[in-house]
Amino acid sequence: MLQLQALLFLCLSLSCSATAGDHDAPHDLVRLSCAHASYPTICVRTLSAYKGPAKTPRDLAQAAVKVSLSRASKVSAYLTQVSSTINKGNNTNKKERNALGDCVEQIYESVEELSKTLNELKHLRRDKFSWQMSNVETWVSAALTNEDTCLDGFEDVDGKVKSDVKKKITNVARVTSNALYMINRLHESRERSWINVMEDGRQ
């Protein structure tokens, strides 16, 4: 009887351990994948909170782009609203108006680039993989450049608008930088795996 109880206890323990291991696996992958990202703390926080699948480098790349796209879209709407309000008011700060106007266009373009990137990541094909990854790397790099250019436009502007815009754009730029890292990581990991398969096949 004691042996049976011990056996049941052992089975239950192993089952619980396996379940816990399965549950922690996605979070372990996120932590491992984010370790060398541009902003690892932000990377872990945003991807750990992501509700979709996060079991492969492709999942993480898509998740990172979705986070960046979501935040860029919200900032784009915010900039459009602020720019419209300032243009309708009596604001005489020409530099601020011009910086905002440029920023509206630049972040809108970032949203477009990130949207194209997400769509491409959803339709990756082995025979076009390198070409597709080259495209998405170019698009996300362009989105990041637009965000940096937006910040540069406020260099000679003072006031609350600059402070708010800087905070929001910096946040978007950081998650976009992490998204680019995840895309580069996906590119490298997939190419390595296919090279290994090809080498194994020749042996």
CORPE-V560095 format. One record per residue. N is the residue number from 1. RES is the residue in one letter. PSI is psi in whole degrees, 0 to 359 (* if undefined). Layout:
N RES PSI
N RES PSI
This chain:
1 M 315
2 L 322
3 Q 321
4 L 317
5 Q 319
6 A 320
7 L 318
8 L 319
9 F 318
10 L 317
11 C 316
12 L 322
13 S 315
14 L 322
15 S 316
16 C 320
17 S 318
18 A 319
19 T 317
20 A 320
21 G 318
22 D 321
23 H 322
24 D 343
25 A 311
26 P 321
27 H 324
28 D 320
29 L 319
30 V 312
31 R 317
32 L 317
33 S 329
34 C 352
35 A 323
36 H 18
37 A 164
38 S 322
39 Y 80
40 P 322
41 T 315
42 I 321
43 C 310
44 V 316
45 R 314
46 T 321
47 L 331
48 S 330
49 A 352
50 Y 134
51 K 343
52 G 188
53 P 144
54 A 55
55 K 348
56 T 163
57 P 326
58 R 317
59 D 315
60 L 322
61 A 315
62 Q 317
63 A 316
64 A 320
65 V 321
66 K 319
67 V 313
68 S 315
69 L 317
70 S 315
71 R 321
72 A 322
73 S 318
74 K 319
75 V 323
76 S 315
77 A 320
78 Y 313
79 L 319
80 T 318
81 Q 314
82 V 317
83 S 318
84 S 318
85 T 317
86 I 320
87 N 331
88 K 341
89 G 199
90 N 28
91 N 124
92 T 6
93 N 94
94 K 322
95 K 319
96 E 316
97 R 316
98 N 318
99 A 318
100 L 316
101 G 317
102 D 320
103 C 321
104 V 313
105 E 318
106 Q 317
107 I 328
108 Y 318
109 E 323
110 S 317
111 V 318
112 E 316
113 E 318
114 L 325
115 S 316
116 K 321
117 T 312
118 L 318
119 N 320
120 E 320
121 L 333
122 K 346
123 H 41
124 L 139
125 R 142
126 R 320
127 D 346
128 K 13
129 F 309
130 S 319
131 W 317
132 Q 317
133 M 325
134 S 320
135 N 309
136 V 326
137 E 320
138 T 317
139 W 316
140 V 325
141 S 321
142 A 319
143 A 317
144 L 320
145 T 318
146 N 319
147 E 319
148 D 321
149 T 322
150 C 314
151 L 319
152 D 328
153 G 340
154 F 10
155 E 320
156 D 20
157 V 139
158 D 162
159 G 178
160 K 322
161 V 314
162 K 316
163 S 315
164 D 315
165 V 315
166 K 316
167 K 314
168 K 317
169 I 322
170 T 319
171 N 313
172 V 317
173 A 324
174 R 317
175 V 332
176 T 321
177 S 319
178 N 323
179 A 318
180 L 321
181 Y 316
182 M 324
183 I 316
184 N 321
185 R 319
186 L 315
187 H 311
188 E 317
189 S 320
190 R 320
191 E 321
192 R 317
193 S 321
194 W 325
195 I 317
196 N 319
197 V 317
198 M 318
199 E 320
200 D 324
201 G 335
202 R 344
203 Q *
